[in-house]
């Protein structure tokens, strides 16, 4: 097992993160935990909560308006999520609240439900007013179903998202974040709202940009990147984005004349709309609303569930402490938040990549950052409205540009390319499709491209081994089936050693079976042995990365995992988590010790 140990060490030291590594000192040895144990990290979470709240306040209001709801409803959902998540747990540094990805679905749901209730001739203003309490019913039902699905352990299926596709999703979101700040940085209203259209319109807007606004935004962006290159006690007290937030606001008012329309605007008495309660009685006593209600619930479940699980996987990759979220518990937490949010008139709650990234950059360590974020949001609403309204939108945009760059910077692209050209293909397809369409279609494209590549490399492994009979070199349909079937042939516990015998290719599409086995070990287990049989012709990048995570994580808990017969695999690149092809005995003797030559 010397080879296995070396590979695991290489994987651990070679792992990439697009954000700062774990903090120095004892914290680098101890992984912060949620619950009461996490309260000792309150200084870090409090500081980060302030930074997140400054981003969350205008974001939540904007998402509510885009969804067709009163602005206060977006803030209310963020506050409810912040107060509940530290108790519900599931993830570590994820910040949840209303999400832009669900805004079109909520807006469409309001129109659909109100049309079914009022009729086709009702004006849109009335449709939105009547439709919002009806869509709250759909959010509540969807939240209850999320809890049921979480109890059924279906969230483990999130393992089907390839690691390269998740990285591609992050990079695409980073690019979208940057491009969508152009109107705020230039002080111009753009006709376009999509990625490519905004890029096309930008050159014409540069000629008529608002100079004070641009000067503020450009200076803040430059200052952010300059300060982030330094370390010191001042930046441990407050991270660079918080310094830029205050300095940018102060200097813009001292030296520049920025119009009111380019400042954050929290309306006077933001609670004037009051609480909007869901109208269960209208829905359940009006049969014509039942079909559209079912449709809206299914759409919310699909989008909310998929985006939630994909987002927590993405945030886990950014976590400096390399902790793994519990997808089932996270889905259950989102369900509980959605039920509570809908009953209080709030929007759908979902993990947000922008606010979560801001939390990590701000030094947040546990779910208590959500709690402090909620507390600051309440304080802003009740006591600091006039101060917040002095902040230029360009300052907020500069912080978002900095966050976006962290997600898509060149180091991320080089890291994926180093793993292998096939991973870069999945990554690039996900990025291109996501920026051109939306998150769900982008993830679907990444998963589909990964499936095609896995089939091709599985065929390559069979050809390299020179097999000819149908049992060892199956047809296309059999190969597809093997990618999705449980790779664990049988298991046995002997003298404290838990043996898992793997008999099929190991890829992201059947990885959740292995994860389930590793998470539900018998109580008497002292060590685990994963036996890779001769039929395991392929181990993809996502699986290699996950296996190394468990080997490293369990070793810290004095529970050793041995990878038996790992020496018969050959990677497609020099990266420690590259795709592994299983070779026959003869080929193992003739091939170089590390790479397969294609």
C-alpha positions as CSV (number, residue, x, y, z in Angstrom):
1,X,0.0,0.0,0.0
2,X,3.0,2.3,-0.3
3,X,1.9,3.4,-3.7
4,X,-1.6,4.2,-2.5
5,X,-0.2,6.3,0.5
6,X,2.0,8.3,-1.8
7,X,-0.8,9.0,-4.3
8,X,-3.1,10.1,-1.4
9,X,-0.4,12.5,-0.1
10,X,0.1,13.9,-3.6
11,X,-3.6,14.4,-4.0
12,X,-3.9,16.1,-0.6
13,X,-1.0,18.5,-1.2
14,X,-1.9,19.1,-4.8
15,X,-5.5,19.9,-4.2
16,X,-6.6,23.3,-5.6
17,X,-8.7,26.0,-4.0
18,X,-9.7,29.2,-5.6
19,X,-9.9,30.9,-2.3
20,X,-7.6,31.4,0.7
21,X,-6.3,28.3,2.5
22,X,-7.2,27.5,6.1
23,X,-6.2,30.0,8.7
24,X,-3.0,29.6,10.6
25,X,-2.6,28.3,14.0
26,X,-4.7,25.7,15.8
27,X,-7.6,26.3,13.4
28,X,-5.6,24.7,10.6
29,X,-5.5,21.4,12.6
30,X,-9.1,21.6,13.9
31,X,-12.0,21.8,11.5
32,X,-14.7,24.2,12.9
33,X,-18.0,22.5,13.7
34,X,-21.5,23.8,13.6
35,X,-23.9,24.0,16.6
36,X,-22.8,25.2,20.0
37,X,-19.2,24.1,19.3
38,X,-19.1,26.7,16.5
39,X,-19.8,29.6,18.7
40,X,-16.2,29.9,19.7
41,X,-15.5,31.1,16.2
42,X,-17.9,34.0,16.6
43,X,-15.3,36.7,15.8
44,X,-14.7,35.3,12.3
45,X,-18.4,34.5,11.7
46,X,-19.5,37.9,13.0
47,X,-17.1,39.8,10.8
48,X,-18.1,37.7,7.8
49,X,-21.8,38.1,8.6
50,X,-21.4,41.9,8.3
51,X,-19.8,41.6,4.9
52,X,-22.4,39.2,3.7
53,X,-25.3,41.3,5.0
54,X,-24.1,44.3,3.0
55,X,-24.3,42.2,-0.2
56,X,-27.4,40.3,0.9
57,X,-29.5,43.4,1.5
58,X,-29.7,44.9,-2.0
59,X,-29.5,41.4,-3.5
60,X,-32.5,40.1,-1.6
61,X,-34.6,43.2,-2.5
62,X,-33.6,43.0,-6.2
63,X,-34.5,39.3,-6.4
64,X,-37.9,39.9,-4.7
65,X,-38.7,42.7,-7.2
66,X,-37.6,40.4,-10.1
67,X,-39.9,37.7,-8.7
68,X,-42.9,40.0,-8.7
69,X,-42.9,40.2,-4.9
70,X,-42.6,43.2,-2.5
71,X,-38.9,44.0,-1.7
72,X,-39.4,43.2,2.0
73,X,-40.3,39.6,1.1
74,X,-36.8,38.9,-0.2
75,X,-35.1,40.3,3.0
76,X,-37.6,38.4,5.1
77,X,-36.6,35.0,3.5
78,X,-32.9,35.8,4.1
79,X,-33.5,36.7,7.7
80,X,-35.6,33.5,8.3
81,X,-32.9,31.3,6.7
82,X,-30.2,33.0,8.8
83,X,-32.0,32.3,12.1
84,X,-32.9,28.6,11.2
85,X,-29.8,27.3,9.5
86,X,-27.4,27.3,12.5
87,X,-29.9,24.9,14.2
88,X,-30.7,22.8,11.1
89,X,-27.1,22.4,9.8
90,X,-26.1,20.3,6.9
91,X,-23.4,22.6,5.4
92,X,-20.7,24.7,6.9
93,X,-20.0,28.0,5.1
94,X,-23.0,28.1,2.8
95,X,-25.1,31.3,3.0
96,X,-28.8,30.7,2.0
97,X,-31.6,33.1,1.0
98,X,-33.6,34.1,-2.0
99,X,-31.9,33.2,-5.4
100,X,-32.0,34.8,-8.7
101,X,-32.3,31.5,-10.5
102,X,-35.8,30.9,-9.1
103,X,-37.1,34.4,-9.8
104,X,-38.5,33.6,-13.3
105,X,-40.1,30.4,-11.9
106,X,-41.8,32.3,-9.1
107,X,-42.9,35.1,-11.4
108,X,-44.4,32.6,-13.8
109,X,-46.0,30.7,-11.0
110,X,-47.7,33.8,-9.7
111,X,-49.2,34.6,-13.1
112,X,-50.2,31.0,-13.7
113,X,-51.9,30.5,-10.4
114,X,-53.6,33.9,-10.4
115,X,-54.9,33.4,-14.0
116,X,-56.4,30.1,-12.9
117,X,-58.0,31.8,-9.9
118,X,-59.2,35.1,-11.5
119,X,-59.5,34.2,-15.2
120,X,-57.5,35.3,-18.3
121,X,-58.8,38.8,-18.5
122,X,-57.4,40.1,-15.2
123,X,-54.7,42.8,-15.5
124,X,-51.1,41.9,-14.6
125,X,-50.9,44.1,-11.5
126,X,-53.9,42.3,-10.0
127,X,-52.5,38.9,-11.1
128,X,-49.3,39.6,-9.1
129,X,-51.2,40.8,-6.1
130,X,-53.4,37.8,-6.0
131,X,-50.7,35.4,-7.3
132,X,-48.1,36.0,-4.6
133,X,-50.1,34.5,-1.7
134,X,-51.0,31.6,-4.0
135,X,-47.4,30.9,-4.9
136,X,-46.5,30.9,-1.2
137,X,-48.7,27.8,-0.9
138,X,-46.6,26.2,-3.7
139,X,-43.4,27.1,-1.8
140,X,-44.7,25.7,1.4
141,X,-45.7,22.4,-0.3
142,X,-42.4,22.2,-2.1
143,X,-40.6,22.7,1.2
144,X,-42.5,19.9,2.9
145,X,-41.7,17.6,0.0
146,X,-38.0,18.5,0.3
147,X,-38.1,17.3,3.9
148,X,-39.7,14.0,2.8
149,X,-37.2,13.5,0.0
150,X,-34.3,14.2,2.4
151,X,-35.6,11.6,4.9
152,X,-35.6,9.2,2.0
153,X,-31.9,9.9,1.4
154,X,-32.3,10.9,-2.2
155,X,-30.0,13.8,-1.9
156,X,-27.0,11.5,-2.2
157,X,-27.7,11.5,-5.9
158,X,-25.9,14.8,-6.0
159,X,-22.7,12.8,-6.5
160,X,-23.7,12.4,-10.1
161,X,-22.5,15.9,-10.7
162,X,-19.0,15.6,-12.2
163,X,-16.2,17.5,-10.4
164,X,-15.2,19.3,-13.6
165,X,-18.8,20.3,-14.3
166,X,-19.1,21.8,-10.8
167,X,-15.8,23.7,-11.3
168,X,-17.3,24.8,-14.7
169,X,-20.4,26.0,-13.0
170,X,-18.4,28.1,-10.5
171,X,-16.3,29.6,-13.3
172,X,-19.4,30.4,-15.4
173,X,-21.1,32.1,-12.4
174,X,-17.9,34.1,-11.8
175,X,-18.0,35.3,-15.4
176,X,-21.7,36.1,-15.2
177,X,-21.2,38.0,-12.0
178,X,-18.4,40.2,-13.5
179,X,-20.3,41.0,-16.7
180,X,-23.5,41.8,-14.9
181,X,-21.7,44.5,-12.9
182,X,-20.9,46.5,-16.0
183,X,-24.1,48.6,-15.9
184,X,-23.4,49.5,-12.2
185,X,-19.7,50.2,-12.9
186,X,-20.4,52.5,-15.9
187,X,-23.5,54.2,-14.3
188,X,-25.5,53.3,-17.4
189,X,-28.8,51.5,-18.0
190,X,-28.3,48.5,-20.4
191,X,-31.0,47.2,-22.7
192,X,-29.5,43.8,-22.5
193,X,-29.7,41.4,-19.5
194,X,-27.9,38.3,-20.8
195,X,-24.2,37.5,-20.8
196,X,-23.3,37.8,-24.5
197,X,-25.8,40.7,-25.1
198,X,-24.3,42.7,-22.3
199,X,-20.8,42.2,-23.7
200,X,-22.0,43.4,-27.2
201,X,-23.6,46.5,-25.7
202,X,-20.7,47.5,-23.4
203,X,-18.5,49.3,-26.1
204,X,-21.3,51.7,-26.9
205,X,-21.9,52.4,-23.2
206,X,-18.2,53.2,-22.6
207,X,-18.6,56.4,-24.6
208,X,-21.4,57.7,-22.5
209,X,-20.4,56.3,-19.1
210,X,-20.9,58.3,-15.8
211,X,-17.3,59.3,-15.0
212,X,-17.7,59.7,-11.2
213,X,-19.4,56.3,-11.0
214,X,-16.8,54.7,-13.1
215,X,-14.0,56.3,-11.1
216,X,-15.5,55.0,-7.9
217,X,-15.9,51.5,-9.2
218,X,-12.5,51.2,-11.0
219,X,-10.7,52.6,-7.9
220,X,-12.5,50.1,-5.6
221,X,-11.7,47.2,-7.9
222,X,-8.0,48.2,-8.0
223,X,-7.9,48.7,-4.3
224,X,-9.5,45.3,-3.6
225,X,-6.9,43.4,-5.7
226,X,-4.0,45.5,-4.1
227,X,-5.2,44.9,-0.5
228,X,-5.8,41.2,-1.1
229,X,-2.1,40.8,-2.0
230,X,-1.1,41.9,1.5
231,X,-1.5,40.2,4.9
232,X,-1.7,41.8,8.3
233,X,-3.6,42.2,11.5
234,X,-5.9,44.9,9.9
235,X,-7.1,42.4,7.3
236,X,-7.7,39.8,10.0
237,X,-10.0,42.2,11.8
238,X,-11.8,43.2,8.6
239,X,-11.1,41.6,5.1
240,X,-10.3,43.8,2.1
241,X,-13.9,43.9,0.8
242,X,-15.1,45.4,4.1
243,X,-12.3,48.0,4.0
244,X,-13.2,48.9,0.4
245,X,-16.9,49.1,1.3
246,X,-16.3,51.8,3.9
247,X,-13.4,53.6,2.1
248,X,-15.2,53.6,-1.2
249,X,-18.3,55.0,0.3
250,X,-16.4,57.7,2.2
251,X,-14.2,58.9,-0.6
252,X,-17.0,58.9,-3.1
253,X,-18.9,61.4,-1.0
254,X,-15.9,63.5,-0.1
255,X,-14.4,63.9,-3.6
256,X,-17.1,62.8,-6.2
257,X,-20.6,64.0,-6.9
258,X,-22.6,60.8,-7.5
259,X,-26.3,61.1,-8.3
260,X,-28.9,59.6,-6.0
261,X,-30.0,57.1,-8.7
262,X,-26.5,55.4,-8.4
263,X,-26.8,54.8,-4.7
264,X,-28.4,51.9,-2.8
265,X,-32.0,52.7,-2.1
266,X,-33.8,51.1,0.8
267,X,-37.3,52.7,0.8
268,X,-38.5,54.5,3.9
269,X,-40.4,52.2,6.3
270,X,-39.4,49.0,4.4
271,X,-41.8,47.0,6.5
272,X,-44.8,49.0,5.2
273,X,-46.0,46.0,3.1
274,X,-46.4,43.9,6.2
275,X,-46.5,40.1,6.2
276,X,-48.1,38.4,3.2
277,X,-49.6,35.1,4.3
278,X,-50.2,32.1,2.0
279,X,-53.8,31.6,0.9
280,X,-54.3,27.9,1.4
281,X,-58.1,28.3,1.5
282,X,-58.2,29.9,-2.0
283,X,-56.1,27.1,-3.5
284,X,-57.8,24.1,-1.9
285,X,-61.3,25.4,-2.5
286,X,-60.7,26.3,-6.2
287,X,-60.2,23.1,-8.3
288,X,-58.9,25.0,-11.4
289,X,-55.8,26.0,-9.4
290,X,-54.8,22.4,-8.6
291,X,-53.1,21.5,-11.9
292,X,-51.0,24.7,-12.1
293,X,-50.2,24.4,-8.4
294,X,-48.9,20.9,-9.1
295,X,-46.8,22.2,-12.0
296,X,-45.3,25.0,-10.0
297,X,-44.5,22.7,-7.0
298,X,-42.7,20.3,-9.4
299,X,-40.7,23.1,-11.1
300,X,-39.7,24.6,-7.7
301,X,-38.6,21.1,-6.5
302,X,-36.5,20.4,-9.6
303,X,-34.8,23.8,-9.7
304,X,-34.4,24.3,-5.9
305,X,-33.2,20.8,-5.3
306,X,-30.8,20.7,-8.2
307,X,-29.3,24.1,-7.6
308,X,-29.1,23.5,-3.8
309,X,-27.2,20.3,-4.2
310,X,-24.9,21.6,-6.9
311,X,-24.2,24.7,-5.0
312,X,-23.2,23.0,-1.7
313,X,-20.9,20.7,-3.7
314,X,-19.4,23.8,-5.3
315,X,-19.0,25.7,-2.0
316,X,-17.4,22.6,-0.4
317,X,-14.7,22.9,-3.1
318,X,-14.0,26.5,-1.9
319,X,-14.1,25.7,1.8
320,X,-10.5,26.2,3.1
321,X,-11.0,23.4,5.7
322,X,-12.1,20.9,3.0
323,X,-15.3,19.9,4.9
324,X,-18.0,17.9,3.2
325,X,-21.6,19.0,3.6
326,X,-24.3,16.4,4.3
327,X,-26.6,16.7,1.2
328,X,-29.6,15.0,2.8
329,X,-29.4,17.2,5.9
330,X,-28.9,20.3,3.7
331,X,-31.9,19.4,1.6
332,X,-33.9,18.9,4.8
333,X,-32.7,22.3,6.1
334,X,-33.7,24.0,2.9
335,X,-37.1,22.3,3.1
336,X,-37.6,23.5,6.7
337,X,-36.5,27.1,5.7
338,X,-38.9,27.1,2.7
339,X,-41.9,26.1,4.9
340,X,-41.1,28.7,7.5
341,X,-40.3,31.4,4.9
342,X,-43.6,30.8,3.0
343,X,-45.6,31.0,6.2
344,X,-44.0,34.4,7.0
345,X,-44.5,35.7,3.4
346,X,-40.9,35.1,2.3
347,X,-39.5,33.7,-1.0
348,X,-37.9,30.4,-1.7
349,X,-34.7,29.7,0.2
350,X,-31.7,28.3,-1.6
351,X,-27.9,28.2,-1.0
352,X,-26.3,31.2,-2.8
353,X,-22.9,30.9,-4.4
354,X,-22.2,34.6,-4.4
355,X,-23.0,35.2,-0.7
356,X,-21.3,31.9,0.2
357,X,-18.1,32.9,-1.6
358,X,-18.3,36.3,0.1
359,X,-18.6,34.5,3.4
360,X,-15.5,32.4,2.8
361,X,-13.5,35.4,1.6
362,X,-14.7,37.2,4.8
363,X,-13.3,34.4,7.0
364,X,-16.6,32.8,7.9
365,X,-16.2,29.3,9.5
366,X,-19.5,27.9,10.5
367,X,-23.3,28.2,9.9
368,X,-23.4,30.9,12.6
369,X,-22.3,33.4,9.8
370,X,-25.9,32.9,8.6
371,X,-27.2,34.0,12.0
372,X,-25.1,37.1,12.2
373,X,-26.0,37.9,8.6
374,X,-29.7,37.9,9.6
375,X,-29.0,40.0,12.7
376,X,-27.3,42.7,10.6
377,X,-30.1,42.6,8.1
378,X,-32.5,43.4,10.8
379,X,-30.3,46.2,12.2
380,X,-29.9,47.7,8.7
381,X,-33.6,47.7,8.1
382,X,-34.6,49.2,11.5
383,X,-31.7,51.6,12.3
384,X,-29.2,52.1,9.5
385,X,-31.4,52.7,6.4
386,X,-30.0,56.3,5.9
387,X,-26.4,55.2,6.2
388,X,-26.8,52.3,3.8
389,X,-28.5,54.6,1.3
390,X,-25.2,56.5,1.1
391,X,-23.4,53.5,-0.4
392,X,-22.7,53.8,-4.2
393,X,-23.9,50.8,-6.2
394,X,-20.5,50.9,-7.9
395,X,-18.8,50.0,-4.6
396,X,-21.1,47.0,-4.2
397,X,-20.3,46.1,-7.9
398,X,-16.6,46.2,-7.3
399,X,-16.9,43.7,-4.4
400,X,-18.9,41.4,-6.7
401,X,-16.3,41.7,-9.5
402,X,-13.7,40.6,-6.9
403,X,-15.8,37.7,-5.9
404,X,-16.5,36.7,-9.5
405,X,-12.8,36.8,-10.3
406,X,-12.0,34.5,-7.5
407,X,-14.4,32.0,-9.0
408,X,-13.1,32.1,-12.6
409,X,-9.5,33.3,-12.3
410,X,-6.9,31.7,-14.7
411,X,-5.5,29.5,-12.0
412,X,-8.8,27.6,-12.0
413,X,-8.6,26.9,-15.8
414,X,-5.0,25.8,-15.5
415,X,-5.8,23.5,-12.6
416,X,-8.5,21.7,-14.6
417,X,-6.3,21.5,-17.7
418,X,-3.5,19.9,-15.6
419,X,-5.9,17.1,-14.5
420,X,-6.5,16.1,-18.1
421,X,-7.8,17.3,-21.5
422,X,-11.0,15.4,-21.0
423,X,-11.8,17.2,-17.7
424,X,-11.1,20.5,-19.4
425,X,-13.6,19.5,-22.1
426,X,-16.3,19.0,-19.6
427,X,-15.3,22.2,-17.8
428,X,-15.3,24.3,-20.9
429,X,-18.7,22.9,-22.2
430,X,-20.3,23.6,-18.8
431,X,-18.9,27.2,-18.8
432,X,-20.0,27.9,-22.4
433,X,-23.5,26.5,-22.0
434,X,-24.1,28.1,-18.6
435,X,-23.2,31.6,-19.7
436,X,-25.2,31.1,-22.9
437,X,-28.3,29.7,-21.3
438,X,-28.8,29.1,-17.6
439,X,-27.4,27.1,-14.6
440,X,-29.6,24.0,-15.0
441,X,-28.9,23.6,-18.7
442,X,-25.2,24.2,-18.1
443,X,-25.0,21.5,-15.5
444,X,-27.0,19.1,-17.7
445,X,-24.6,19.7,-20.6
446,X,-21.6,19.0,-18.3
447,X,-23.2,15.8,-17.0
448,X,-24.0,14.6,-20.6
449,X,-20.5,15.4,-21.9
450,X,-19.1,13.5,-18.9
451,X,-21.2,10.5,-19.7
452,X,-20.0,10.4,-23.3
453,X,-16.4,10.7,-22.2
454,X,-16.8,7.9,-19.6
455,X,-18.2,5.6,-22.2
456,X,-15.3,6.4,-24.6
457,X,-12.6,5.8,-21.9
458,X,-14.3,2.6,-20.8
459,X,-14.1,1.4,-24.4
460,X,-10.5,2.5,-24.5
461,X,-9.7,0.5,-21.4
462,X,-11.3,-2.6,-22.9
463,X,-9.3,-2.1,-26.2
464,X,-6.0,-1.6,-24.2
465,X,-6.5,-4.8,-22.4
466,X,-7.1,-6.6,-25.8
467,X,-10.2,-8.4,-24.6
468,X,-12.3,-10.2,-27.2
469,X,-15.1,-12.1,-25.6
470,X,-18.4,-10.4,-24.9
471,X,-18.3,-10.9,-21.1
472,X,-15.1,-9.0,-20.6
473,X,-15.7,-6.5,-23.5
474,X,-19.5,-5.8,-23.4
475,X,-21.6,-4.0,-25.9
476,X,-22.6,-0.3,-25.7
477,X,-25.9,-0.9,-23.8
478,X,-24.1,-3.1,-21.2
479,X,-21.4,-0.4,-20.8
480,X,-24.0,2.3,-20.2
481,X,-25.7,0.1,-17.6
482,X,-22.4,-0.5,-15.8
483,X,-21.9,3.2,-15.4
484,X,-25.1,3.5,-13.4
485,X,-25.3,0.2,-11.5
486,X,-24.0,-0.4,-8.0
487,X,-20.2,-1.2,-8.3
488,X,-20.1,-3.0,-4.9
489,X,-20.4,-6.7,-5.6
490,X,-20.4,-7.9,-2.0
491,X,-19.2,-6.9,1.4
492,X,-18.0,-8.7,4.5
493,X,-16.8,-7.9,8.0
494,X,-14.0,-10.0,9.4
495,X,-12.1,-9.3,12.6
496,X,-12.9,-5.5,12.5
497,X,-11.9,-5.3,8.8
498,X,-14.7,-4.2,6.5
499,X,-14.1,-5.5,3.0
500,X,-15.9,-3.9,0.0
501,X,-15.5,-5.7,-3.3
502,X,-15.8,-3.5,-6.3
503,X,-16.8,-5.2,-9.6
504,X,-17.8,-2.5,-12.0
505,X,-16.4,0.8,-13.4
506,X,-16.4,3.5,-10.7
507,X,-17.7,6.8,-12.1
508,X,-19.7,9.8,-10.7
509,X,-23.0,8.2,-11.9
510,X,-22.7,5.2,-9.5
511,X,-20.4,6.9,-6.9
512,X,-23.3,7.5,-4.4
513,X,-23.4,3.7,-3.8
514,X,-19.8,3.7,-2.6
515,X,-20.4,6.9,-0.5
516,X,-23.4,5.3,1.2
517,X,-21.2,2.2,2.1
518,X,-18.5,4.4,3.5
519,X,-20.9,6.5,5.5
520,X,-22.8,3.5,7.0
521,X,-20.0,1.3,8.2
522,X,-20.8,-1.4,10.8
523,X,-20.1,-0.3,14.3
524,X,-17.3,-2.8,14.8
525,X,-15.3,-1.5,11.8
526,X,-11.7,-0.7,12.6
527,X,-10.4,-0.5,9.0
528,X,-11.8,-0.6,5.5
529,X,-10.4,-2.4,2.4
530,X,-11.7,-1.4,-1.0
531,X,-10.9,-4.4,-3.3
532,X,-10.7,-3.3,-7.0
533,X,-11.6,-6.4,-9.0
534,X,-10.5,-7.0,-12.6
535,X,-13.8,-5.8,-13.9
536,X,-13.1,-2.2,-12.6
537,X,-11.8,-0.9,-16.0
538,X,-12.3,2.7,-15.2
539,X,-12.2,5.1,-12.2
540,X,-13.1,8.6,-13.2
541,X,-11.7,11.9,-11.8
542,X,-14.7,12.6,-9.5
543,X,-14.4,9.2,-7.9
544,X,-10.6,9.4,-7.5
545,X,-11.0,12.8,-5.8
546,X,-13.8,11.5,-3.5
547,X,-11.9,8.3,-2.6
548,X,-8.8,10.3,-1.6
549,X,-11.0,12.6,0.5
550,X,-12.3,9.6,2.5
551,X,-8.9,8.1,2.8
552,X,-7.5,11.3,4.2
553,X,-10.6,12.1,6.3
554,X,-10.9,8.7,7.9
555,X,-7.2,8.6,8.7
556,X,-7.6,11.6,10.9
557,X,-10.3,9.6,12.8
558,X,-8.0,6.6,13.2
559,X,-10.0,4.6,10.7
560,X,-7.7,3.4,7.9
561,X,-8.9,2.8,4.3
562,X,-6.7,0.6,2.1
563,X,-7.1,0.6,-1.7
564,X,-6.4,-3.0,-2.6
565,X,-5.1,-3.6,-6.2
566,X,-4.8,0.2,-6.8
567,X,-1.3,-0.5,-8.4
568,X,-3.0,-2.0,-11.5
569,X,-4.5,1.4,-12.5
570,X,-2.7,3.9,-14.7
571,X,-3.6,7.6,-14.9
572,X,-4.1,9.5,-18.1
573,X,-2.0,12.4,-16.8
574,X,0.5,13.2,-14.0
575,X,-2.1,14.8,-11.8
576,X,-2.8,12.6,-8.7
577,X,-6.6,12.7,-9.3
578,X,-6.6,12.0,-13.0
579,X,-8.8,9.4,-14.7
580,X,-7.5,5.9,-13.9
581,X,-7.7,3.0,-16.4
582,X,-7.6,-0.6,-15.1
583,X,-5.0,-2.7,-16.9
584,X,-4.6,-6.5,-17.1
585,X,-1.6,-8.2,-15.6
586,X,0.4,-8.3,-18.8
587,X,-0.1,-4.6,-19.5
588,X,0.9,-3.7,-15.9
589,X,4.3,-5.2,-16.5
590,X,4.8,-3.4,-19.9
591,X,3.4,0.0,-19.1
592,X,5.4,2.8,-17.3
593,X,4.7,3.1,-13.6
594,X,2.6,6.2,-13.8
595,X,0.9,7.0,-17.1
596,X,-1.0,5.2,-19.8
597,X,0.3,6.2,-23.3
598,X,-2.6,6.8,-25.6
